[in-house]
Amino acid sequence: MNLTAAFVTFGVIFLAELPDKTMVASLVLGSRFRPLYVWAGVAAAFAVQVTLAVAAGSAISLLPGRAVDIVAALLFALGAVLVLREGREEPDDEAEGGPAEGGRASDVAAAEAVAAGKSGFPRVAATSFVVVFVAELGDLTQFSTANLAARYSAPVAVWIGAVLALWTVAALAIAGGRSLLRVLSVRLITRVAATAFAVLAVISLIDAIRG
Protein backbone atom coordinates (compact mmCIF):
# COMPACT_ATOMS: atom_id res chain seq x y z
CA MET A 1 0.00 0.00 0.00
CA ASN A 2 1.41 3.37 -1.08
CA LEU A 3 0.24 5.62 1.75
CA THR A 4 1.63 8.74 0.09
CA ALA A 5 -0.49 8.08 -3.00
CA ALA A 6 -3.57 7.45 -0.86
CA PHE A 7 -3.18 10.65 1.20
CA VAL A 8 -2.32 12.84 -1.79
CA THR A 9 -5.27 11.44 -3.72
CA PHE A 10 -7.64 12.00 -0.81
CA GLY A 11 -6.55 15.61 -0.38
CA VAL A 12 -6.64 16.54 -4.07
CA ILE A 13 -9.97 14.85 -4.84
CA PHE A 14 -11.60 16.13 -1.65
CA LEU A 15 -10.70 19.74 -2.48
CA ALA A 16 -11.68 19.38 -6.14
CA GLU A 17 -15.06 17.83 -5.30
CA LEU A 18 -16.21 20.35 -2.68
CA PRO A 19 -17.35 23.04 -5.16
CA ASP A 20 -18.37 20.46 -7.79
CA LYS A 21 -21.85 19.97 -9.25
CA THR A 22 -22.15 16.47 -7.81
CA MET A 23 -21.90 17.89 -4.30
CA VAL A 24 -24.86 20.13 -5.06
CA ALA A 25 -26.77 17.20 -6.57
CA SER A 26 -26.14 15.18 -3.39
CA LEU A 27 -27.24 18.14 -1.28
CA VAL A 28 -30.52 18.54 -3.18
CA LEU A 29 -31.32 14.82 -3.14
CA GLY A 30 -30.46 14.60 0.56
CA SER A 31 -32.90 17.40 1.32
CA ARG A 32 -35.73 15.58 -0.49
CA PHE A 33 -35.26 11.97 0.60
CA ARG A 34 -33.81 9.94 3.44
CA PRO A 35 -30.11 10.88 3.68
CA LEU A 36 -28.87 7.32 4.20
CA TYR A 37 -30.74 6.08 1.11
CA VAL A 38 -29.28 8.90 -0.96
CA TRP A 39 -25.76 8.35 0.34
CA ALA A 40 -25.91 4.63 -0.49
CA GLY A 41 -26.73 5.38 -4.13
CA VAL A 42 -24.20 8.20 -4.39
CA ALA A 43 -21.47 6.09 -2.77
CA ALA A 44 -22.08 3.23 -5.21
CA ALA A 45 -21.91 5.64 -8.18
CA PHE A 46 -18.63 7.09 -6.97
CA ALA A 47 -17.16 3.61 -6.43
CA VAL A 48 -17.95 2.63 -10.02
CA GLN A 49 -16.64 5.92 -11.43
CA VAL A 50 -13.39 5.67 -9.47
CA THR A 51 -12.92 2.07 -10.60
CA LEU A 52 -13.23 3.18 -14.24
CA ALA A 53 -10.86 6.10 -13.68
CA VAL A 54 -8.23 3.96 -11.95
CA ALA A 55 -8.45 1.39 -14.73
CA ALA A 56 -7.81 4.13 -17.30
CA GLY A 57 -4.93 5.48 -15.24
CA SER A 58 -3.41 2.02 -14.90
CA ALA A 59 -3.48 1.69 -18.70
CA ILE A 60 -1.71 5.04 -19.06
CA SER A 61 0.94 3.91 -16.56
CA LEU A 62 2.03 1.21 -19.03
CA LEU A 63 3.52 3.94 -21.23
CA PRO A 64 7.24 4.81 -20.86
CA GLY A 65 7.96 6.63 -17.60
CA ARG A 66 8.82 9.97 -19.22
CA ALA A 67 5.65 9.91 -21.32
CA VAL A 68 3.56 9.24 -18.21
CA ASP A 69 5.18 12.18 -16.40
CA ILE A 70 4.57 14.52 -19.36
CA VAL A 71 0.91 13.46 -19.64
CA ALA A 72 0.50 13.82 -15.87
CA ALA A 73 2.06 17.30 -15.89
CA LEU A 74 -0.25 18.46 -18.70
CA LEU A 75 -3.38 17.03 -17.07
CA PHE A 76 -2.55 18.43 -13.64
CA ALA A 77 -1.94 21.86 -15.21
CA LEU A 78 -5.29 21.59 -17.00
CA GLY A 79 -6.90 20.61 -13.71
CA ALA A 80 -5.53 23.76 -12.05
CA VAL A 81 -7.01 25.92 -14.82
CA LEU A 82 -10.40 24.19 -14.64
CA VAL A 83 -10.59 24.50 -10.86
CA LEU A 84 -9.77 28.21 -11.00
CA ARG A 85 -12.35 28.78 -13.73
CA GLU A 86 -15.00 27.01 -11.68
CA GLY A 87 -14.05 29.05 -8.63
CA ARG A 88 -14.55 32.30 -10.57
CA GLU A 89 -17.93 31.27 -11.95
CA GLU A 90 -19.43 29.63 -8.85
CA PRO A 91 -19.78 32.45 -6.33
CA ASP A 92 -21.17 35.01 -8.77
CA ASP A 93 -23.83 32.66 -10.12
CA GLU A 94 -24.85 31.49 -6.67
CA ALA A 95 -24.93 34.99 -5.26
CA GLU A 96 -27.30 36.04 -8.00
CA GLY A 97 -29.32 32.82 -7.82
CA GLY A 98 -28.49 32.57 -11.51
CA PRO A 99 -27.79 29.92 -14.09
CA ALA A 100 -25.40 27.78 -12.10
CA GLU A 101 -27.82 27.08 -9.30
CA GLY A 102 -30.73 26.70 -11.68
CA GLY A 103 -28.79 24.36 -13.94
CA ARG A 104 -27.83 22.13 -11.07
CA ALA A 105 -31.36 22.01 -9.77
CA SER A 106 -32.52 20.92 -13.21
CA ASP A 107 -29.98 18.07 -13.15
CA VAL A 108 -31.92 16.42 -10.34
CA ALA A 109 -35.43 17.65 -11.12
CA ALA A 110 -36.30 14.72 -13.37
CA ALA A 111 -34.81 12.27 -10.90
CA GLU A 112 -36.85 13.75 -8.07
CA ALA A 113 -40.00 13.38 -10.13
CA VAL A 114 -39.23 9.72 -10.69
CA ALA A 115 -38.51 9.07 -7.03
CA ALA A 116 -41.36 11.18 -5.69
CA GLY A 117 -43.95 8.44 -6.14
CA LYS A 118 -42.02 5.92 -4.09
CA SER A 119 -39.41 6.96 -1.56
CA GLY A 120 -38.30 3.48 -0.56
CA PHE A 121 -34.65 2.51 -0.48
CA PRO A 122 -34.40 0.85 -3.95
CA ARG A 123 -36.00 3.78 -5.78
CA VAL A 124 -34.11 6.54 -3.93
CA ALA A 125 -30.75 4.76 -4.06
CA ALA A 126 -31.15 3.97 -7.76
CA THR A 127 -32.15 7.56 -8.52
CA SER A 128 -29.17 8.93 -6.59
CA PHE A 129 -26.85 6.48 -8.34
CA VAL A 130 -27.99 7.52 -11.82
CA VAL A 131 -27.87 11.26 -11.10
CA VAL A 132 -24.32 11.18 -9.71
CA PHE A 133 -23.01 8.63 -12.18
CA VAL A 134 -24.12 10.75 -15.15
CA ALA A 135 -22.94 14.00 -13.55
CA GLU A 136 -19.52 12.54 -12.81
CA LEU A 137 -18.82 11.24 -16.34
CA GLY A 138 -15.82 13.12 -17.71
CA ASP A 139 -15.72 15.25 -14.56
CA LEU A 140 -12.56 16.93 -13.24
CA THR A 141 -12.30 14.53 -10.31
CA GLN A 142 -12.61 11.52 -12.60
CA PHE A 143 -9.78 12.45 -14.93
CA SER A 144 -7.74 13.61 -11.91
CA THR A 145 -8.15 10.17 -10.35
CA ALA A 146 -7.00 8.54 -13.59
CA ASN A 147 -4.03 10.89 -13.69
CA LEU A 148 -3.07 10.11 -10.09
CA ALA A 149 -3.32 6.38 -10.77
CA ALA A 150 -0.94 6.80 -13.72
CA ARG A 151 1.39 9.12 -11.79
CA TYR A 152 1.85 6.85 -8.78
CA SER A 153 1.34 3.42 -10.38
CA ALA A 154 -0.54 2.51 -7.22
CA PRO A 155 -4.10 1.69 -8.29
CA VAL A 156 -5.30 0.32 -4.96
CA ALA A 157 -4.00 3.26 -2.93
CA VAL A 158 -5.41 5.80 -5.39
CA TRP A 159 -8.75 3.98 -5.50
CA ILE A 160 -9.03 4.02 -1.71
CA GLY A 161 -8.00 7.67 -1.43
CA ALA A 162 -10.39 8.83 -4.16
CA VAL A 163 -13.36 6.80 -2.95
CA LEU A 164 -12.95 7.93 0.66
CA ALA A 165 -12.64 11.56 -0.45
CA LEU A 166 -15.78 11.41 -2.60
CA TRP A 167 -17.76 9.51 0.03
CA THR A 168 -16.73 12.11 2.64
CA VAL A 169 -17.80 15.04 0.48
CA ALA A 170 -21.11 13.32 -0.30
CA ALA A 171 -21.75 12.68 3.39
CA LEU A 172 -20.99 16.32 4.24
CA ALA A 173 -23.27 17.54 1.45
CA ILE A 174 -26.16 15.28 2.41
CA ALA A 175 -25.82 15.90 6.14
CA GLY A 176 -25.56 19.68 5.98
CA GLY A 177 -24.20 20.96 2.72
CA ARG A 178 -25.91 24.35 2.83
CA SER A 179 -24.53 25.12 6.29
CA LEU A 180 -21.08 23.92 5.18
CA LEU A 181 -21.06 26.22 2.14
CA ARG A 182 -21.99 29.16 4.36
CA VAL A 183 -18.92 28.53 6.52
CA LEU A 184 -16.40 27.62 3.80
CA SER A 185 -15.29 30.03 1.10
CA VAL A 186 -15.72 28.42 -2.32
CA ARG A 187 -13.11 30.78 -3.75
CA LEU A 188 -10.58 29.76 -1.10
CA ILE A 189 -11.28 26.05 -1.62
CA THR A 190 -10.82 26.32 -5.38
CA ARG A 191 -7.59 28.30 -5.01
CA VAL A 192 -6.14 25.70 -2.62
CA ALA A 193 -7.20 22.90 -4.98
CA ALA A 194 -5.70 24.73 -7.97
CA THR A 195 -2.44 25.17 -6.05
CA ALA A 196 -2.37 21.44 -5.28
CA PHE A 197 -2.87 20.61 -8.97
CA ALA A 198 -0.15 23.10 -9.97
CA VAL A 199 2.34 21.62 -7.50
CA LEU A 200 1.67 18.12 -8.83
CA ALA A 201 2.10 19.43 -12.39
CA VAL A 202 5.51 20.91 -11.51
CA ILE A 203 6.62 17.71 -9.75
CA SER A 204 5.58 15.62 -12.76
CA LEU A 205 7.37 18.00 -15.14
CA ILE A 206 10.55 17.82 -13.07
CA ASP A 207 10.38 14.02 -13.10
CA ALA A 208 9.89 14.09 -16.90
CA ILE A 209 12.95 16.32 -17.36
CA ARG A 210 15.07 14.13 -15.11
CA GLY A 211 13.87 11.07 -17.02
C-alpha positions in Angstrom: 0.0 0.0 0.0 1.4 3.4 -1.1 0.2 5.6 1.8 1.6 8.7 0.1 -0.5 8.1 -3.0 -3.6 7.4 -0.9 -3.2 10.6 1.2 -2.3 12.8 -1.8 -5.3 11.4 -3.7 -7.6 12.0 -0.8 -6.6 15.6 -0.4 -6.6 16.5 -4.1 -10.0 14.8 -4.8 -11.6 16.1 -1.6 -10.7 19.7 -2.5 -11.7 19.4 -6.1 -15.1 17.8 -5.3 -16.2 20.4 -2.7 -17.4 23.0 -5.2 -18.4 20.5 -7.8 -21.8 20.0 -9.3 -22.1 16.5 -7.8 -21.9 17.9 -4.3 -24.9 20.1 -5.1 -26.8 17.2 -6.6 -26.1 15.2 -3.4 -27.2 18.1 -1.3 -30.5 18.5 -3.2 -31.3 14.8 -3.1 -30.5 14.6 0.6 -32.9 17.4 1.3 -35.7 15.6 -0.5 -35.3 12.0 0.6 -33.8 9.9 3.4 -30.1 10.9 3.7 -28.9 7.3 4.2 -30.7 6.1 1.1 -29.3 8.9 -1.0 -25.8 8.3 0.3 -25.9 4.6 -0.5 -26.7 5.4 -4.1 -24.2 8.2 -4.4 -21.5 6.1 -2.8 -22.1 3.2 -5.2 -21.9 5.6 -8.2 -18.6 7.1 -7.0 -17.2 3.6 -6.4 -17.9 2.6 -10.0 -16.6 5.9 -11.4 -13.4 5.7 -9.5 -12.9 2.1 -10.6 -13.2 3.2 -14.2 -10.9 6.1 -13.7 -8.2 4.0 -12.0 -8.4 1.4 -14.7 -7.8 4.1 -17.3 -4.9 5.5 -15.2 -3.4 2.0 -14.9 -3.5 1.7 -18.7 -1.7 5.0 -19.1 0.9 3.9 -16.6 2.0 1.2 -19.0 3.5 3.9 -21.2 7.2 4.8 -20.9 8.0 6.6 -17.6 8.8 10.0 -19.2 5.6 9.9 -21.3 3.6 9.2 -18.2 5.2 12.2 -16.4 4.6 14.5 -19.4 0.9 13.5 -19.6 0.5 13.8 -15.9 2.1 17.3 -15.9 -0.3 18.5 -18.7 -3.4 17.0 -17.1 -2.5 18.4 -13.6 -1.9 21.9 -15.2 -5.3 21.6 -17.0 -6.9 20.6 -13.7 -5.5 23.8 -12.0 -7.0 25.9 -14.8 -10.4 24.2 -14.6 -10.6 24.5 -10.9 -9.8 28.2 -11.0 -12.4 28.8 -13.7 -15.0 27.0 -11.7 -14.0 29.1 -8.6 -14.5 32.3 -10.6 -17.9 31.3 -12.0 -19.4 29.6 -8.8 -19.8 32.4 -6.3 -21.2 35.0 -8.8 -23.8 32.7 -10.1 -24.8 31.5 -6.7 -24.9 35.0 -5.3 -27.3 36.0 -8.0 -29.3 32.8 -7.8 -28.5 32.6 -11.5 -27.8 29.9 -14.1 -25.4 27.8 -12.1 -27.8 27.1 -9.3 -30.7 26.7 -11.7 -28.8 24.4 -13.9 -27.8 22.1 -11.1 -31.4 22.0 -9.8 -32.5 20.9 -13.2 -30.0 18.1 -13.2 -31.9 16.4 -10.3 -35.4 17.7 -11.1 -36.3 14.7 -13.4 -34.8 12.3 -10.9 -36.8 13.8 -8.1 -40.0 13.4 -10.1 -39.2 9.7 -10.7 -38.5 9.1 -7.0 -41.4 11.2 -5.7 -43.9 8.4 -6.1 -42.0 5.9 -4.1 -39.4 7.0 -1.6 -38.3 3.5 -0.6 -34.6 2.5 -0.5 -34.4 0.9 -4.0 -36.0 3.8 -5.8 -34.1 6.5 -3.9 -30.7 4.8 -4.1 -31.2 4.0 -7.8 -32.1 7.6 -8.5 -29.2 8.9 -6.6 -26.8 6.5 -8.3 -28.0 7.5 -11.8 -27.9 11.3 -11.1 -24.3 11.2 -9.7 -23.0 8.6 -12.2 -24.1 10.7 -15.1 -22.9 14.0 -13.5 -19.5 12.5 -12.8 -18.8 11.2 -16.3 -15.8 13.1 -17.7 -15.7 15.2 -14.6 -12.6 16.9 -13.2 -12.3 14.5 -10.3 -12.6 11.5 -12.6 -9.8 12.5 -14.9 -7.7 13.6 -11.9 -8.2 10.2 -10.3 -7.0 8.5 -13.6 -4.0 10.9 -13.7 -3.1 10.1 -10.1 -3.3 6.4 -10.8 -0.9 6.8 -13.7 1.4 9.1 -11.8 1.9 6.9 -8.8 1.3 3.4 -10.4 -0.5 2.5 -7.2 -4.1 1.7 -8.3 -5.3 0.3 -5.0 -4.0 3.3 -2.9 -5.4 5.8 -5.4 -8.7 4.0 -5.5 -9.0 4.0 -1.7 -8.0 7.7 -1.4 -10.4 8.8 -4.2 -13.4 6.8 -2.9 -12.9 7.9 0.7 -12.6 11.6 -0.5 -15.8 11.4 -2.6 -17.8 9.5 0.0 -16.7 12.1 2.6 -17.8 15.0 0.5 -21.1 13.3 -0.3 -21.8 12.7 3.4 -21.0 16.3 4.2 -23.3 17.5 1.4 -26.2 15.3 2.4 -25.8 15.9 6.1 -25.6 19.7 6.0 -24.2 21.0 2.7 -25.9 24.3 2.8 -24.5 25.1 6.3 -21.1 23.9 5.2 -21.1 26.2 2.1 -22.0 29.2 4.4 -18.9 28.5 6.5 -16.4 27.6 3.8 -15.3 30.0 1.1 -15.7 28.4 -2.3 -13.1 30.8 -3.7 -10.6 29.8 -1.1 -11.3 26.1 -1.6 -10.8 26.3 -5.4 -7.6 28.3 -5.0 -6.1 25.7 -2.6 -7.2 22.9 -5.0 -5.7 24.7 -8.0 -2.4 25.2 -6.0 -2.4 21.4 -5.3 -2.9 20.6 -9.0 -0.2 23.1 -10.0 2.3 21.6 -7.5 1.7 18.1 -8.8 2.1 19.4 -12.4 5.5 20.9 -11.5 6.6 17.7 -9.8 5.6 15.6 -12.8 7.4 18.0 -15.1 10.6 17.8 -13.1 10.4 14.0 -13.1 9.9 14.1 -16.9 13.0 16.3 -17.4 15.1 14.1 -15.1 13.9 11.1 -17.0 
